[in-house]
Amino acid sequence: MKKVYASAESALDGLLTDGMLIAAGGFGLCGIPELLIEAILKAGTKELTVVSNNCGVDGFGLGKLLDTRQIRKMVSSYVGENAEFMRQYLSGELELEFNPQGTLAERMRAGGAGIPGFYTKTGVGTVIAEGKDHKDFDGETYILERGIVADLAIVKGWKADESGNVVFRKTARNFNVPAAKCGRICVCEVEEIVPTGSLDPDGIHLPGIYVHRLFQGQHEKRIEQRTTRKKETA
């Protein structure tokens, strides 16, 4: 089965449909599938529901799909650093399902593991729990959260072999692994593709069984913020 493609556009060929559910890896701008996002932008796929920790920043990452109104709903933990995200949500143009960060990661992981739902204490007694099933275990109240299974997962790795085994670079692993596993189809962009057998099996973060298509590309790798401090003087 062919897994290596020449570009983001070719890797997504035949996979995009209006109204689909996409799980996207990344945290802020760290480890985001920026080339796949750009390809979705160019394809014009619309009415998307996107599951991602956040929605990039204004004009970059998933923020580009907000600018073109291609996203109908976000399932996220964090809205900050994206003024257009906030504006669309507050004006009622964008549907938003807030999830605690750990809950969101576990919903993706559960979906990838074939687990339809799980109970957690996180969110009990808050608006997060409204409308959800409550159950007591050992004297503590928990709420039911559903696993997420996406039509398509888009993720960004550091290095992969031709069989689709992927290694992520430090914190860029973040949401990429659970996002990849919860997709019925997973497309991965990487900085380098090496021959099968070149990677240390013990260092593989995402086994190739979860990756259906991959390609190598050049990445901009923007940084969200720069923090500085004045030089200390005597």
Disulfide bonds with the S-S distance in Angstrom:
none
